[in-house]
Amino acid sequence: MGFFSWILFGLIAGALAKLIMPGRQGGGFILTVLLGVIGALVGGWMGTVMGFGTLSGFDLRSLGIAIAGALVVLFLFGLMRRSD
């Protein structure tokens, strides 16, 4: 996938993760996109390590893995924000 595809995919994953895990993590649209992109990368890495295969395109499995990664990143970000 290209760079802009990952941004779009991260935006979708970040928005869906924010809907699944609402809360007071702070941040706005840009932070949600960044967390979504980071989460998509983390989810892709975790999926590869766990044996789900590589992420090669847009499909439901890739979206699920990206959302799972975004949820992990969003949760960790929320924990870091609370400790401040």
N, CA, C and O atoms as a Tinker XYZ file with bonds, in Angstrom:
   336  protein
     1  N      0.840000   -1.173000    0.000000    73     2
     2  CA     0.000000    0.000000    0.000000    64     1     3
     3  C      0.881000    1.230000    0.000000    63     2     4     5
     4  O      1.979000    1.228000    0.557000    81     3
     5  N      0.396000    2.263000   -0.621000    73     3     6
     6  CA     1.130000    3.504000   -0.658000    64     5     7
     7  C      0.953000    4.307000    0.614000    63     6     8     9
     8  O      0.148000    3.960000    1.479000    81     7
     9  N      1.711000    5.380000    0.715000    73     7    10
    10  CA     1.699000    6.234000    1.898000    64     9    11
    11  C      0.305000    6.808000    2.162000    63    10    12    13
    12  O     -0.178000    6.772000    3.294000    81    11
    13  N     -0.339000    7.334000    1.124000    73    11    14
    14  CA    -1.663000    7.936000    1.301000    64    13    15
    15  C     -2.725000    6.883000    1.591000    63    14    16    17
    16  O     -3.719000    7.169000    2.259000    81    15
    17  N     -2.521000    5.676000    1.093000    73    15    18
    18  CA    -3.441000    4.594000    1.412000    64    17    19
    19  C     -3.375000    4.253000    2.894000    63    18    20    21
    20  O     -4.402000    3.999000    3.523000    81    19
    21  N     -2.151000    4.246000    3.461000    73    19    22
    22  CA    -2.009000    3.986000    4.890000    64    21    23
    23  C     -2.635000    5.089000    5.721000    63    22    24    25
    24  O     -3.205000    4.818000    6.778000    81    23
    25  N     -2.537000    6.331000    5.261000    73    23    26
    26  CA    -3.168000    7.434000    5.986000    64    25    27
    27  C     -4.680000    7.274000    5.971000    63    26    28    29
    28  O     -5.335000    7.438000    7.001000    81    27
    29  N     -5.238000    6.954000    4.807000    73    27    30
    30  CA    -6.679000    6.740000    4.707000    64    29    31
    31  C     -7.109000    5.548000    5.551000    63    30    32    33
    32  O     -8.106000    5.618000    6.271000    81    31
    33  N     -6.360000    4.460000    5.463000    73    31    34
    34  CA    -6.657000    3.264000    6.243000    64    33    35
    35  C     -6.542000    3.558000    7.738000    63    34    36    37
    36  O     -7.365000    3.097000    8.528000    81    35
    37  N     -5.526000    4.322000    8.124000    73    35    38
    38  CA    -5.355000    4.710000    9.518000    64    37    39
    39  C     -6.470000    5.616000   10.006000    63    38    40    41
    40  O     -6.903000    5.509000   11.154000    81    39
    41  N     -6.936000    6.506000    9.145000    73    39    42
    42  CA    -8.057000    7.371000    9.503000    64    41    43
    43  C     -9.299000    6.542000    9.798000    63    42    44    45
    44  O     -9.989000    6.767000   10.792000    81    43
    45  N     -9.572000    5.590000    8.929000    73    43    46
    46  CA   -10.742000    4.731000    9.123000    64    45    47
    47  C    -10.576000    3.897000   10.388000    63    46    48    49
    48  O    -11.496000    3.811000   11.201000    81    47
    49  N     -9.410000    3.286000   10.556000    73    47    50
    50  CA    -9.161000    2.463000   11.743000    64    49    51
    51  C     -9.209000    3.303000   13.014000    63    50    52    53
    52  O     -9.775000    2.872000   14.019000    81    51
    53  N     -8.623000    4.487000   12.982000    73    51    54
    54  CA    -8.633000    5.368000   14.150000    64    53    55
    55  C    -10.033000    5.832000   14.514000    63    54    56    57
    56  O    -10.392000    5.873000   15.691000    81    55
    57  N    -10.827000    6.184000   13.505000    73    55    58
    58  CA   -12.201000    6.629000   13.758000    64    57    59
    59  C    -13.038000    5.493000   14.334000    63    58    60    61
    60  O    -13.797000    5.701000   15.281000    81    59
    61  N    -12.905000    4.303000   13.774000    73    59    62
    62  CA   -13.660000    3.161000   14.291000    64    61    63
    63  C    -13.198000    2.775000   15.693000    63    62    64    65
    64  O    -14.018000    2.415000   16.538000    81    63
    65  N    -11.902000    2.846000   15.942000    73    63    66
    66  CA   -11.394000    2.547000   17.287000    64    65    67
    67  C    -11.909000    3.567000   18.292000    63    66    68    69
    68  O    -12.241000    3.208000   19.422000    81    67
    69  N    -11.980000    4.837000   17.895000    73    67    70
    70  CA   -12.493000    5.883000   18.782000    64    69    71
    71  C    -13.977000    5.660000   19.078000    63    70    72    73
    72  O    -14.442000    5.947000   20.181000    81    71
    73  N    -14.728000    5.141000   18.080000    73    71    74
    74  CA   -16.139000    4.824000   18.314000    64    73    75
    75  C    -16.285000    3.638000   19.264000    63    74    76    77
    76  O    -17.182000    3.613000   20.108000    81    75
    77  N    -15.400000    2.661000   19.120000    73    75    78
    78  CA   -15.460000    1.472000   19.971000    64    77    79
    79  C    -15.022000    1.809000   21.390000    63    78    80    81
    80  O    -15.604000    1.311000   22.353000    81    79
    81  N    -13.995000    2.657000   21.528000    73    79    82
    82  CA   -13.447000    2.999000   22.837000    64    81    83
    83  C    -13.519000    4.509000   23.048000    63    82    84    85
    84  O    -12.497000    5.193000   22.986000    81    83
    85  N    -14.722000    5.034000   23.297000    73    83    86
    86  CA   -14.793000    6.473000   23.555000    64    85    87
    87  C    -14.205000    6.768000   24.921000    63    86    88    89
    88  O    -14.115000    5.894000   25.783000    81    87
    89  N    -13.816000    7.987000   25.097000    73    87    90
    90  CA   -13.254000    8.346000   26.390000    64    89    91
    91  C    -12.587000    9.692000   26.332000    63    90    92    93
    92  O    -12.739000   10.446000   25.370000    81    91
    93  N    -11.858000    9.977000   27.359000    73    91    94
    94  CA   -11.214000   11.272000   27.497000    64    93    95
    95  C     -9.729000   11.162000   27.212000    63    94    96    97
    96  O     -8.908000   11.631000   28.000000    81    95
    97  N     -9.376000   10.547000   26.094000    73    95    98
    98  CA    -7.968000   10.438000   25.748000    64    97    99
    99  C     -7.398000   11.776000   25.298000    63    98   100   101
   100  O     -6.181000   11.965000   25.301000    81    99
   101  N     -8.247000   12.682000   24.921000    73    99   102
   102  CA    -7.790000   13.972000   24.445000    64   101   103
   103  C     -7.394000   13.902000   22.979000    63   102   104   105
   104  O     -7.394000   12.831000   22.371000    81   103
   105  N     -7.067000   15.027000   22.437000    73   103   106
   106  CA    -6.669000   15.066000   21.034000    64   105   107
   107  C     -7.871000   15.260000   20.142000    63   106   108   109
   108  O     -9.016000   15.086000   20.559000    81   107
   109  N     -7.596000   15.616000   18.937000    73   107   110
   110  CA    -8.658000   15.840000   17.974000    64   109   111
   111  C     -8.473000   14.973000   16.750000    63   110   112   113
   112  O     -7.998000   13.840000   16.824000    81   111
   113  N     -8.860000   15.535000   15.632000    73   111   114
   114  CA    -8.845000   14.807000   14.373000    64   113   115
   115  C     -7.442000   14.355000   13.981000    63   114   116   117
   116  O     -7.239000   13.196000   13.621000    81   115
   117  N     -6.481000   15.263000   14.049000    73   115   118
   118  CA    -5.115000   14.939000   13.635000    64   117   119
   119  C     -4.533000   13.842000   14.521000    63   118   120   121
   120  O     -3.907000   12.908000   14.020000    81   119
   121  N     -4.735000   13.948000   15.837000    73   119   122
   122  CA    -4.225000   12.932000   16.746000    64   121   123
   123  C     -4.896000   11.585000   16.494000    63   122   124   125
   124  O     -4.246000   10.543000   16.574000    81   123
   125  N     -6.193000   11.601000   16.191000    73   123   126
   126  CA    -6.896000   10.365000   15.872000    64   125   127
   127  C     -6.316000    9.712000   14.628000    63   126   128   129
   128  O     -6.150000    8.493000   14.589000    81   127
   129  N     -6.005000   10.512000   13.611000    73   127   130
   130  CA    -5.390000    9.972000   12.392000    64   129   131
   131  C     -4.021000    9.387000   12.715000    63   130   132   133
   132  O     -3.698000    8.281000   12.282000    81   131
   133  N     -3.218000   10.123000   13.474000    73   131   134
   134  CA    -1.879000    9.629000   13.825000    64   133   135
   135  C     -1.951000    8.334000   14.634000    63   134   136   137
   136  O     -1.210000    7.388000   14.366000    81   135
   137  N     -2.840000    8.297000   15.616000    73   135   138
   138  CA    -2.994000    7.080000   16.410000    64   137   139
   139  C     -3.518000    5.940000   15.554000    63   138   140   141
   140  O     -3.134000    4.787000   15.753000    81   139
   141  N     -4.391000    6.249000   14.606000    73   139   142
   142  CA    -4.904000    5.222000   13.705000    64   141   143
   143  C     -3.827000    4.655000   12.804000    63   142   144   145
   144  O     -3.763000    3.442000   12.599000    81   143
   145  N     -2.976000    5.523000   12.260000    73   143   146
   146  CA    -1.880000    5.064000   11.400000    64   145   147
   147  C     -0.885000    4.243000   12.218000    63   146   148   149
   148  O     -0.442000    3.182000   11.779000    81   147
   149  N     -0.534000    4.737000   13.409000    73   147   150
   150  CA     0.368000    3.985000   14.281000    64   149   151
   151  C     -0.271000    2.658000   14.665000    63   150   152   153
   152  O      0.391000    1.620000   14.681000    81   151
   153  N     -1.559000    2.701000   14.971000    73   151   154
   154  CA    -2.273000    1.471000   15.319000    64   153   155
   155  C     -2.339000    0.491000   14.169000    63   154   156   157
   156  O     -2.226000   -0.717000   14.381000    81   155
   157  N     -2.520000    0.984000   12.952000    73   155   158
   158  CA    -2.527000    0.102000   11.789000    64   157   159
   159  C     -1.171000   -0.561000   11.615000    63   158   160   161
   160  O     -1.090000   -1.746000   11.290000    81   159
   161  N     -0.111000    0.198000   11.831000    73   159   162
   162  CA     1.233000   -0.378000   11.737000    64   161   163
   163  C      1.473000   -1.388000   12.852000    63   162   164   165
   164  O      2.007000   -2.469000   12.606000    81   163
   165  N      1.079000   -1.040000   14.083000    73   163   166
   166  CA     1.235000   -1.960000   15.217000    64   165   167
   167  C      0.401000   -3.216000   14.984000    63   166   168   169
   168  O      0.870000   -4.329000   15.221000    81   167
   169  N     -0.836000   -3.037000   14.519000    73   167   170
   170  CA    -1.693000   -4.181000   14.243000    64   169   171
   171  C     -1.122000   -5.067000   13.140000    63   170   172   173
   172  O     -1.184000   -6.293000   13.229000    81   171
   173  N     -0.568000   -4.446000   12.101000    73   171   174
   174  CA     0.065000   -5.215000   11.037000    64   173   175
   175  C      1.259000   -5.997000   11.533000    63   174   176   177
   176  O      1.455000   -7.152000   11.155000    81   175
   177  N      2.057000   -5.371000   12.378000    73   175   178
   178  CA     3.213000   -6.054000   12.951000    64   177   179
   179  C      2.759000   -7.205000   13.850000    63   178   180   181
   180  O      3.293000   -8.311000   13.768000    81   179
   181  N      1.757000   -6.935000   14.718000    73   179   182
   182  CA     1.253000   -7.979000   15.609000    64   181   183
   183  C      0.642000   -9.126000   14.808000    63   182   184   185
   184  O      0.845000  -10.292000   15.146000    81   183
   185  N     -0.096000   -8.809000   13.764000    73   183   186
   186  CA    -0.696000   -9.844000   12.927000    64   185   187
   187  C      0.344000  -10.714000   12.254000    63   186   188   189
   188  O      0.171000  -11.928000   12.147000    81   187
   189  N      1.428000  -10.098000   11.800000    73   187   190
   190  CA     2.501000  -10.856000   11.163000    64   189   191
   191  C      3.211000  -11.746000   12.175000    63   190   192   193
   192  O      3.502000  -12.908000   11.890000    81   191
   193  N      3.491000  -11.196000   13.362000    73   191   194
   194  CA     4.170000  -11.965000   14.405000    64   193   195
   195  C      3.299000  -13.134000   14.874000    63   194   196   197
   196  O      3.811000  -14.220000   15.146000    81   195
   197  N      1.997000  -12.914000   14.966000    73   195   198
   198  CA     1.086000  -13.946000   15.452000    64   197   199
   199  C      0.696000  -14.954000   14.366000    63   198   200   201
   200  O     -0.042000  -15.902000   14.636000    81   199
   201  N      1.187000  -14.753000   13.154000    73   199   202
   202  CA     0.959000  -15.733000   12.105000    64   201   203
   203  C     -0.286000  -15.527000   11.273000    63   202   204   205
   204  O     -0.725000  -16.457000   10.596000    81   203
   205  N     -0.876000  -14.332000   11.301000    73   203   206
   206  CA    -2.052000  -14.058000   10.481000    64   205   207
   207  C     -1.690000  -13.732000    9.044000    63   206   208   209
   208  O     -2.580000  -13.554000    8.212000    81   207
   209  N     -0.423000  -13.652000    8.740000    73   207   210
   210  CA     0.026000  -13.321000    7.386000    64   209   211
   211  C      0.338000  -11.848000    7.263000    63   210   212   213
   212  O      0.202000  -11.091000    8.224000    81   211
   213  N      0.756000  -11.443000    6.081000    73   211   214
   214  CA     1.091000  -10.047000    5.842000    64   213   215
   215  C     -0.139000   -9.278000    5.399000    63   214   216   217
   216  O     -1.100000   -9.853000    4.888000    81   215
   217  N     -0.094000   -7.987000    5.601000    73   215   218
   218  CA    -1.180000   -7.120000    5.161000    64   217   219
   219  C     -0.825000   -6.573000    3.794000    63   218   220   221
   220  O      0.123000   -5.802000    3.645000    81   219
   221  N     -1.586000   -6.973000    2.812000    73   219   222
   222  CA    -1.233000   -6.583000    1.452000    64   221   223
   223  C     -2.290000   -5.720000    0.783000    63   222   224   225
   224  O     -2.078000   -5.292000   -0.352000    81   223
   225  N     -3.387000   -5.450000    1.411000    73   223   226
   226  CA    -4.404000   -4.628000    0.776000    64   225   227
   227  C     -5.557000   -4.359000    1.726000    63   226   228   229
   228  O     -5.520000   -4.721000    2.902000    81   227
   229  N     -6.567000   -3.723000    1.191000    73   227   230
   230  CA    -7.756000   -3.412000    1.971000    64   229   231
   231  C     -8.709000   -4.601000    1.943000    63   230   232   233
   232  O     -9.229000   -4.944000    0.882000    81   231
   233  N     -8.941000   -5.222000    3.062000    73   231   234
   234  CA    -9.962000   -6.242000    3.212000    64   233   235
   235  C    -10.418000   -6.225000    4.669000    63   234   236   237
   236  O     -9.853000   -5.507000    5.494000    81   235
   237  N    -11.424000   -7.007000    4.973000    73   235   238
   238  CA   -11.967000   -6.984000    6.336000    64   237   239
   239  C    -10.960000   -7.468000    7.371000    63   238   240   241
   240  O    -10.926000   -6.951000    8.488000    81   239
   241  N    -10.144000   -8.448000    7.015000    73   239   242
   242  CA    -9.138000   -8.948000    7.952000    64   241   243
   243  C     -8.124000   -7.855000    8.269000    63   242   244   245
   244  O     -7.770000   -7.649000    9.430000    81   243
   245  N     -7.660000   -7.158000    7.244000    73   243   246
   246  CA    -6.697000   -6.073000    7.455000    64   245   247
   247  C     -7.314000   -4.955000    8.278000    63   246   248   249
   248  O     -6.658000   -4.382000    9.148000    81   247
   249  N     -8.579000   -4.643000    8.001000    73   247   250
   250  CA    -9.256000   -3.597000    8.762000    64   249   251
   251  C     -9.397000   -4.006000   10.222000    63   250   252   253
   252  O     -9.178000   -3.189000   11.116000    81   251
   253  N     -9.758000   -5.256000   10.471000    73   251   254
   254  CA    -9.884000   -5.741000   11.844000    64   253   255
   255  C     -8.568000   -5.695000   12.592000    63   254   256   257
   256  O     -8.520000   -5.305000   13.759000    81   255
   257  N     -7.498000   -6.095000   11.917000    73   255   258
   258  CA    -6.173000   -6.057000   12.538000    64   257   259
   259  C     -5.754000   -4.615000   12.810000    63   258   260   261
   260  O     -5.190000   -4.321000   13.864000    81   259
   261  N     -6.027000   -3.718000   11.865000    73   259   262
   262  CA    -5.680000   -2.305000   12.056000    64   261   263
   263  C     -6.487000   -1.692000   13.195000    63   262   264   265
   264  O     -5.949000   -0.908000   13.977000    81   263
   265  N     -7.761000   -2.036000   13.300000    73   263   266
   266  CA    -8.593000   -1.513000   14.392000    64   265   267
   267  C     -8.095000   -2.051000   15.729000    63   266   268   269
   268  O     -8.037000   -1.312000   16.713000    81   267
   269  N     -7.734000   -3.334000   15.771000    73   267   270
   270  CA    -7.202000   -3.902000   17.010000    64   269   271
   271  C     -5.924000   -3.181000   17.427000    63   270   272   273
   272  O     -5.742000   -2.865000   18.603000    81   271
   273  N     -5.046000   -2.923000   16.471000    73   271   274
   274  CA    -3.822000   -2.184000   16.778000    64   273   275
   275  C     -4.125000   -0.767000   17.237000    63   274   276   277
   276  O     -3.487000   -0.265000   18.162000    81   275
   277  N     -5.096000   -0.116000   16.595000    73   275   278
   278  CA    -5.470000    1.241000   16.988000    64   277   279
   279  C     -6.077000    1.258000   18.384000    63   278   280   281
   280  O     -5.847000    2.199000   19.145000    81   279
   281  N     -6.853000    0.226000   18.734000    73   279   282
   282  CA    -7.405000    0.141000   20.083000    64   281   283
   283  C     -6.298000    0.003000   21.124000    63   282   284   285
   284  O     -6.357000    0.627000   22.183000    81   283
   285  N     -5.295000   -0.808000   20.826000    73   283   286
   286  CA    -4.164000   -0.969000   21.739000    64   285   287
   287  C     -3.440000    0.364000   21.912000    63   286   288   289
   288  O     -3.142000    0.770000   23.035000    81   287
   289  N     -3.160000    1.041000   20.807000    73   287   290
   290  CA    -2.453000    2.322000   20.867000    64   289   291
   291  C     -3.301000    3.365000   21.601000    63   290   292   293
   292  O     -2.777000    4.126000   22.414000    81   291
   293  N     -4.597000    3.403000   21.320000    73   291   294
   294  CA    -5.493000    4.351000   21.977000    64   293   295
   295  C     -5.565000    4.083000   23.479000    63   294   296   297
   296  O     -5.580000    5.022000   24.275000    81   295
   297  N     -5.609000    2.816000   23.867000    73   295   298
   298  CA    -5.634000    2.450000   25.282000    64   297   299
   299  C     -4.343000    2.890000   25.979000    63   298   300   301
   300  O     -4.380000    3.485000   27.055000    81   299
   301  N     -3.215000    2.591000   25.357000    73   299   302
   302  CA    -1.928000    2.984000   25.945000    64   301   303
   303  C     -1.788000    4.502000   26.017000    63   302   304   305
   304  O     -1.254000    5.034000   26.990000    81   303
   305  N     -2.269000    5.199000   24.986000    73   303   306
   306  CA    -2.222000    6.660000   24.992000    64   305   307
   307  C     -3.093000    7.214000   26.126000    63   306   308   309
   308  O     -2.707000    8.170000   26.798000    81   307
   309  N     -4.264000    6.611000   26.334000    73   307   310
   310  CA    -5.133000    7.035000   27.424000    64   309   311
   311  C     -4.496000    6.819000   28.791000    63   310   312   313
   312  O     -4.652000    7.644000   29.691000    81   311
   313  N     -3.771000    5.698000   28.944000    73   311   314
   314  CA    -3.061000    5.458000   30.199000    64   313   315
   315  C     -1.962000    6.488000   30.428000    63   314   316   317
   316  O     -1.766000    6.957000   31.550000    81   315
   317  N     -1.256000    6.834000   29.376000    73   315   318
   318  CA    -0.174000    7.827000   29.508000    64   317   319
   319  C     -0.744000    9.198000   29.835000    63   318   320   321
   320  O     -0.150000    9.940000   30.617000    81   319
   321  N     -1.871000    9.544000   29.260000    73   319   322
   322  CA    -2.491000   10.849000   29.526000    64   321   323
   323  C     -3.008000   10.938000   30.946000    63   322   324   325
   324  O     -2.971000   12.014000   31.544000    81   323
   325  N     -3.494000    9.828000   31.508000    73   323   326
   326  CA    -4.015000    9.825000   32.878000    64   325   327
   327  C     -2.929000   10.006000   33.911000    63   326   328   329
   328  O     -3.158000   10.579000   34.976000    81   327
   329  N     -1.744000    9.514000   33.593000    73   327   330
   330  CA    -0.654000    9.586000   34.579000    64   329   331
   331  C     -0.076000   10.992000   34.700000    63   330   332   333
   332  O      0.669000   11.271000   35.640000    81   331
   333  N     -0.405000   11.879000   33.769000    73   331   334
   334  CA     0.112000   13.268000   33.824000    64   333   335
   335  C     -0.541000   14.068000   34.908000    63   334   336
   336  O     -0.222000   15.244000   35.085000    81   335
